[in-house]
Amino acid sequence: MTSEGARLGAQAAHRLSQLGSVEILPGLSDAEFARVEAEFGFEFSDDHRAFLAAGLPAGRPSSTGRRQPWPDWRNGDADGLRDRLAWPVDGVLFDVEHDSFWSEDWGAKPGVLTDALMVARTRLAEVPKMIPICSHRYLPAGRGTYGHPVLSMYQTDIIYYGTDLVDYIHQEFGGPGMDRQDEAWDPKATVSFWRDLVC
């Protein structure tokens, strides 16, 4: 794990803990990370890994009363976690089927919907995996990576929800940080395919 990734993740975890808005359970162990990554076929980014190692968020924010579904990587239902992992791709496929979405990088769109969906599924299998943080907020997978903006993903309606994991905690739960209306708040997605969908 990179030292900067570890620092960002620990800082985000500390900030969330200090806000007192969610329950924080003991963090994931190395063995638990290995099990999750083997079972679901991805590796956490360094900052996401350090965040979850510091403490596993659970429950709902006390300040709003809204349920904030944090993935339970320790005891969560495997099918439910697979659904959360599939959410970004499933959302794009929904828009291919129902809203005429088509990426120009996929070439000419087949005229038959079933063929278009087959091409889209094939191409989407090649894009970077997105990993849920909380609700429909996601970070890209990838050991050795860190500092990516957090994306709020709902089908192909994708927006920035934090310049990085630390800023995401501010944006979602409060505490010190920059307002999204500030001109200096300028996240830049770098992960392929998904960056092209950010509004």
Contacts in CASP RR format, 6 or more apart in sequence:
PFRMAT RR
TARGET T0000
AUTHOR 0000-0000-0000
METHOD contacts of the structure
MODEL  1
MTSEGARLGAQAAHRLSQLGSVEILPGLSDAEFARVEAEFGFEFSDDHRA
FLAAGLPAGRPSSTGRRQPWPDWRNGDADGLRDRLAWPVDGVLFDVEHDS
FWSEDWGAKPGVLTDALMVARTRLAEVPKMIPICSHRYLPAGRGTYGHPV
LSMYQTDIIYYGTDLVDYIHQEFGGPGMDRQDEAWDPKATVSFWRDLVC
1 46 0 8 1.000
1 49 0 8 1.000
1 50 0 8 1.000
1 143 0 8 1.000
1 144 0 8 1.000
2 46 0 8 1.000
2 144 0 8 1.000
2 146 0 8 1.000
4 46 0 8 1.000
4 146 0 8 1.000
4 147 0 8 1.000
5 45 0 8 1.000
5 46 0 8 1.000
5 47 0 8 1.000
5 50 0 8 1.000
5 144 0 8 1.000
5 146 0 8 1.000
5 147 0 8 1.000
6 46 0 8 1.000
6 47 0 8 1.000
6 50 0 8 1.000
7 50 0 8 1.000
8 46 0 8 1.000
8 47 0 8 1.000
8 50 0 8 1.000
8 146 0 8 1.000
8 147 0 8 1.000
8 164 0 8 1.000
8 165 0 8 1.000
8 166 0 8 1.000
9 46 0 8 1.000
9 47 0 8 1.000
9 48 0 8 1.000
9 49 0 8 1.000
9 50 0 8 1.000
9 51 0 8 1.000
9 54 0 8 1.000
9 146 0 8 1.000
9 165 0 8 1.000
9 166 0 8 1.000
10 50 0 8 1.000
10 51 0 8 1.000
10 54 0 8 1.000
11 166 0 8 1.000
12 47 0 8 1.000
12 51 0 8 1.000
12 165 0 8 1.000
12 166 0 8 1.000
12 168 0 8 1.000
12 169 0 8 1.000
13 24 0 8 1.000
13 50 0 8 1.000
13 51 0 8 1.000
13 54 0 8 1.000
13 55 0 8 1.000
14 54 0 8 1.000
15 166 0 8 1.000
15 169 0 8 1.000
15 170 0 8 1.000
15 175 0 8 1.000
15 176 0 8 1.000
16 22 0 8 1.000
16 24 0 8 1.000
16 57 0 8 1.000
16 169 0 8 1.000
16 173 0 8 1.000
17 24 0 8 1.000
17 54 0 8 1.000
17 55 0 8 1.000
19 169 0 8 1.000
19 173 0 8 1.000
19 174 0 8 1.000
19 175 0 8 1.000
20 62 0 8 1.000
21 61 0 8 1.000
21 62 0 8 1.000
21 63 0 8 1.000
21 173 0 8 1.000
21 174 0 8 1.000
22 57 0 8 1.000
22 58 0 8 1.000
22 59 0 8 1.000
22 60 0 8 1.000
22 61 0 8 1.000
22 62 0 8 1.000
22 68 0 8 1.000
22 70 0 8 1.000
22 173 0 8 1.000
23 57 0 8 1.000
23 58 0 8 1.000
23 59 0 8 1.000
24 55 0 8 1.000
24 56 0 8 1.000
24 57 0 8 1.000
24 58 0 8 1.000
25 55 0 8 1.000
25 56 0 8 1.000
25 57 0 8 1.000
25 58 0 8 1.000
25 74 0 8 1.000
26 55 0 8 1.000
26 56 0 8 1.000
27 52 0 8 1.000
27 53 0 8 1.000
27 54 0 8 1.000
27 55 0 8 1.000
27 56 0 8 1.000
28 36 0 8 1.000
28 52 0 8 1.000
28 53 0 8 1.000
28 55 0 8 1.000
28 56 0 8 1.000
28 73 0 8 1.000
28 74 0 8 1.000
29 53 0 8 1.000
32 73 0 8 1.000
32 74 0 8 1.000
33 44 0 8 1.000
33 49 0 8 1.000
33 52 0 8 1.000
33 53 0 8 1.000
36 73 0 8 1.000
37 43 0 8 1.000
37 44 0 8 1.000
39 78 0 8 1.000
40 81 0 8 1.000
40 82 0 8 1.000
40 85 0 8 1.000
41 129 0 8 1.000
42 85 0 8 1.000
42 129 0 8 1.000
42 131 0 8 1.000
42 141 0 8 1.000
42 142 0 8 1.000
43 141 0 8 1.000
43 142 0 8 1.000
43 143 0 8 1.000
44 52 0 8 1.000
44 131 0 8 1.000
44 141 0 8 1.000
44 142 0 8 1.000
44 143 0 8 1.000
45 131 0 8 1.000
45 139 0 8 1.000
45 140 0 8 1.000
45 141 0 8 1.000
45 142 0 8 1.000
45 143 0 8 1.000
45 144 0 8 1.000
45 145 0 8 1.000
45 146 0 8 1.000
45 147 0 8 1.000
45 148 0 8 1.000
46 143 0 8 1.000
46 144 0 8 1.000
46 145 0 8 1.000
46 146 0 8 1.000
47 139 0 8 1.000
47 146 0 8 1.000
47 147 0 8 1.000
47 164 0 8 1.000
47 165 0 8 1.000
48 131 0 8 1.000
48 133 0 8 1.000
48 139 0 8 1.000
48 165 0 8 1.000
49 143 0 8 1.000
51 165 0 8 1.000
52 73 0 8 1.000
56 70 0 8 1.000
56 72 0 8 1.000
56 73 0 8 1.000
56 74 0 8 1.000
57 70 0 8 1.000
57 134 0 8 1.000
58 70 0 8 1.000
58 72 0 8 1.000
59 67 0 8 1.000
59 68 0 8 1.000
59 70 0 8 1.000
60 66 0 8 1.000
60 67 0 8 1.000
60 68 0 8 1.000
61 68 0 8 1.000
61 173 0 8 1.000
63 173 0 8 1.000
68 134 0 8 1.000
68 135 0 8 1.000
68 172 0 8 1.000
69 134 0 8 1.000
69 135 0 8 1.000
70 133 0 8 1.000
70 134 0 8 1.000
71 81 0 8 1.000
71 84 0 8 1.000
71 132 0 8 1.000
71 133 0 8 1.000
71 134 0 8 1.000
72 81 0 8 1.000
73 81 0 8 1.000
84 132 0 8 1.000
85 129 0 8 1.000
85 130 0 8 1.000
85 131 0 8 1.000
85 132 0 8 1.000
87 132 0 8 1.000
87 136 0 8 1.000
87 153 0 8 1.000
88 130 0 8 1.000
88 138 0 8 1.000
88 153 0 8 1.000
88 194 0 8 1.000
89 124 0 8 1.000
89 127 0 8 1.000
91 153 0 8 1.000
91 154 0 8 1.000
91 155 0 8 1.000
91 156 0 8 1.000
92 101 0 8 1.000
92 120 0 8 1.000
92 124 0 8 1.000
92 155 0 8 1.000
92 156 0 8 1.000
92 197 0 8 1.000
93 117 0 8 1.000
93 120 0 8 1.000
93 121 0 8 1.000
93 124 0 8 1.000
94 155 0 8 1.000
95 101 0 8 1.000
95 155 0 8 1.000
95 156 0 8 1.000
96 102 0 8 1.000
96 116 0 8 1.000
96 117 0 8 1.000
96 120 0 8 1.000
97 113 0 8 1.000
97 117 0 8 1.000
99 155 0 8 1.000
99 156 0 8 1.000
101 156 0 8 1.000
102 109 0 8 1.000
102 116 0 8 1.000
102 120 0 8 1.000
103 123 0 8 1.000
103 193 0 8 1.000
103 196 0 8 1.000
105 123 0 8 1.000
105 193 0 8 1.000
105 196 0 8 1.000
106 119 0 8 1.000
106 120 0 8 1.000
106 123 0 8 1.000
109 116 0 8 1.000
109 119 0 8 1.000
110 116 0 8 1.000
110 119 0 8 1.000
124 193 0 8 1.000
127 192 0 8 1.000
127 193 0 8 1.000
127 194 0 8 1.000
128 140 0 8 1.000
128 141 0 8 1.000
128 142 0 8 1.000
128 191 0 8 1.000
128 192 0 8 1.000
128 193 0 8 1.000
128 194 0 8 1.000
129 140 0 8 1.000
129 141 0 8 1.000
130 138 0 8 1.000
130 139 0 8 1.000
130 140 0 8 1.000
130 141 0 8 1.000
130 151 0 8 1.000
130 153 0 8 1.000
130 194 0 8 1.000
131 138 0 8 1.000
131 139 0 8 1.000
131 140 0 8 1.000
131 141 0 8 1.000
132 138 0 8 1.000
133 139 0 8 1.000
133 150 0 8 1.000
133 165 0 8 1.000
133 168 0 8 1.000
134 172 0 8 1.000
136 152 0 8 1.000
136 153 0 8 1.000
136 154 0 8 1.000
137 150 0 8 1.000
137 151 0 8 1.000
137 152 0 8 1.000
137 153 0 8 1.000
137 161 0 8 1.000
137 168 0 8 1.000
137 172 0 8 1.000
138 150 0 8 1.000
138 151 0 8 1.000
138 152 0 8 1.000
138 153 0 8 1.000
139 148 0 8 1.000
139 150 0 8 1.000
139 151 0 8 1.000
139 165 0 8 1.000
140 148 0 8 1.000
140 191 0 8 1.000
140 194 0 8 1.000
146 164 0 8 1.000
147 164 0 8 1.000
147 165 0 8 1.000
148 164 0 8 1.000
148 189 0 8 1.000
148 190 0 8 1.000
148 191 0 8 1.000
149 160 0 8 1.000
149 161 0 8 1.000
149 162 0 8 1.000
149 163 0 8 1.000
149 164 0 8 1.000
149 187 0 8 1.000
149 188 0 8 1.000
149 189 0 8 1.000
150 160 0 8 1.000
150 161 0 8 1.000
150 162 0 8 1.000
150 164 0 8 1.000
150 165 0 8 1.000
150 167 0 8 1.000
150 168 0 8 1.000
150 171 0 8 1.000
151 158 0 8 1.000
151 159 0 8 1.000
151 160 0 8 1.000
151 161 0 8 1.000
151 189 0 8 1.000
151 194 0 8 1.000
151 198 0 8 1.000
152 158 0 8 1.000
152 159 0 8 1.000
152 160 0 8 1.000
152 161 0 8 1.000
153 194 0 8 1.000
156 197 0 8 1.000
157 199 0 8 1.000
158 194 0 8 1.000
158 197 0 8 1.000
158 198 0 8 1.000
158 199 0 8 1.000
159 198 0 8 1.000
159 199 0 8 1.000
160 180 0 8 1.000
160 187 0 8 1.000
160 189 0 8 1.000
160 198 0 8 1.000
161 168 0 8 1.000
161 171 0 8 1.000
161 172 0 8 1.000
162 168 0 8 1.000
162 170 0 8 1.000
162 171 0 8 1.000
162 180 0 8 1.000
162 187 0 8 1.000
163 178 0 8 1.000
163 185 0 8 1.000
163 186 0 8 1.000
163 187 0 8 1.000
164 187 0 8 1.000
167 177 0 8 1.000
167 178 0 8 1.000
167 187 0 8 1.000
169 175 0 8 1.000
170 176 0 8 1.000
170 177 0 8 1.000
170 178 0 8 1.000
171 180 0 8 1.000
178 184 0 8 1.000
178 185 0 8 1.000
179 185 0 8 1.000
189 195 0 8 1.000
189 198 0 8 1.000
END
